């Protein structure tokens, strides 16, 4: 029984933090298009590194 209590004490905080993170992500979610639209129309193209490769961002 002691092992089960110890396991619950260690695992419960991670489950709570995971649930809170999931709720916060749903509440404050933004898309890449939203962020790019905030940059404006006159933004110049630039090269960025994304997922192991270079690409041109417009």
Steps between C-alpha positions, in 0.01 A plus 500: 500500500790735574629460143162600356483810719853601401417449133185713532693779675757513221264462202209723606685834465604411144143411407372826647766707321427319174128571530566867578737534206243344269230742618730801460598393148134474401423840647792696355558310174627691198583388149805583294282704265386715795858574598605575140206736453618702800834557325324701229505515121834679456713240673803397294575137417762327713665160525413297809601158630201276567496129585849431372480701178527853371204666337404848382227663706294762322 
